[in-house]
Amino acid sequence: MALYNPLLTLVANIWKKQQSFSLVALTDAANIAWDVAGAQKAKVTLGGNRTINAVSNAVEGTTYLLWVIQDATGSHTLTWATTGTGSFDFGTAGAPTLTTAASKADLLQFEAVTIGGTLKLRFVGIAKGYG
């Protein structure tokens, strides 16, 4: 009978190929829900001015990516939940201004970190204007 050796298990699990997460489409609605447990990378196409709720199931230290895409009309805004667990924190600079041109997209990056006792998605950066 072989004994369990955690060091051998670690060696056996070394990544040898590219690792990735599926890009999950969020449902466009007046209030957008994002369960990050199954959607570490997500996208949403805005069909109007929207609010994104606090996320559910965030894990401290995890990086989350969100594509925000304007529909063919464009000019839509996004308001962010900023209070409570799973909400968004943009620091002293505030939330970034999103691209509003029709059919353009921005990529936002967040890191889940607990500060002051509350786990929030802390804004890391944005890349804007993809077409």
C-alpha positions in Angstrom: 0.0 0.0 0.0 1.5 3.4 -1.1 1.6 6.2 1.4 0.2 9.6 0.5 3.0 12.1 -0.1 1.7 15.8 -0.6 5.0 16.8 -2.2 4.6 14.2 -4.9 1.1 15.4 -5.5 2.3 19.0 -6.0 4.9 17.8 -8.5 2.3 15.9 -10.4 0.1 19.0 -10.7 2.6 21.3 -12.3 0.8 23.2 -15.1 2.3 22.2 -18.5 -0.2 24.0 -20.7 -2.1 27.3 -20.9 -4.8 27.7 -18.2 -7.9 29.8 -18.8 -11.3 30.6 -17.6 -14.4 30.8 -19.9 -15.7 34.2 -20.7 -19.2 34.2 -19.3 -21.9 36.6 -20.7 -23.9 38.3 -18.0 -27.5 39.1 -18.5 -28.2 42.7 -19.4 -30.9 44.1 -17.2 -31.6 47.3 -15.2 -29.6 45.7 -12.4 -26.8 43.4 -13.5 -26.0 40.4 -11.3 -22.5 38.9 -11.4 -21.8 35.6 -9.5 -18.1 35.4 -9.8 -17.9 31.8 -8.6 -18.7 30.7 -12.2 -17.6 33.8 -14.0 -14.2 35.0 -13.1 -14.0 36.5 -16.5 -17.3 38.1 -17.7 -18.8 40.4 -20.3 -22.0 42.4 -20.5 -23.4 44.3 -23.4 -25.3 47.4 -22.2 -28.7 47.9 -23.8 -29.4 51.0 -21.7 -28.1 52.8 -18.6 -27.5 50.1 -16.0 -26.4 49.4 -12.4 -24.1 46.5 -11.6 -24.9 45.0 -8.2 -22.4 43.8 -5.7 -20.9 40.5 -6.8 -21.6 37.3 -5.1 -19.1 34.6 -4.1 -15.9 36.7 -4.4 -12.7 35.1 -3.0 -10.0 37.2 -1.4 -6.9 37.5 -3.5 -8.7 36.6 -6.8 -8.5 38.7 -9.9 -11.7 39.3 -11.8 -12.1 40.7 -15.3 -15.2 42.4 -16.8 -15.7 43.5 -20.4 -18.3 46.3 -20.7 -19.6 46.5 -24.2 -21.8 49.2 -25.7 -24.6 48.0 -28.0 -25.1 49.3 -31.5 -26.7 52.5 -30.1 -24.0 53.3 -27.5 -24.0 56.2 -25.0 -25.0 53.9 -22.1 -23.7 54.4 -18.6 -22.9 52.0 -15.8 -23.4 52.7 -12.1 -21.6 50.5 -9.6 -22.7 49.2 -6.2 -20.2 50.6 -3.8 -21.4 49.6 -0.3 -21.3 46.2 1.4 -19.6 42.9 0.8 -18.9 42.2 -2.9 -19.3 45.8 -3.9 -16.8 47.8 -6.0 -14.2 50.2 -4.7 -12.6 52.6 -7.1 -10.4 54.4 -4.5 -10.0 58.1 -4.3 -10.0 58.5 -8.1 -13.6 57.3 -8.4 -15.1 55.1 -11.0 -13.6 55.4 -14.5 -15.6 57.0 -17.4 -16.5 54.2 -19.8 -16.3 54.4 -23.5 -19.8 55.3 -24.9 -19.2 54.9 -28.6 -21.5 52.4 -30.3 -20.2 48.8 -30.4 -17.0 49.7 -28.4 -15.8 47.9 -25.3 -13.7 48.5 -22.2 -11.9 45.8 -20.1 -11.9 46.4 -16.3 -9.7 44.5 -13.8 -10.5 44.0 -10.1 -8.8 42.3 -7.2 -10.9 41.0 -4.3 -9.4 42.3 -1.1 -10.7 42.8 2.5 -9.9 46.3 3.8 -11.5 47.5 7.0 -13.3 44.2 7.4 -15.2 44.3 4.1 -14.4 42.2 1.1 -14.8 44.3 -2.1 -13.6 44.2 -5.7 -10.9 46.8 -5.7 -10.4 48.5 -9.1 -7.0 47.8 -10.6 -7.3 49.4 -14.1 -9.1 49.8 -17.4 -8.2 49.4 -21.0 -10.6 51.4 -23.2 -12.1 51.6 -26.6 -11.8 48.2 -28.2 -13.8 47.8 -31.4 
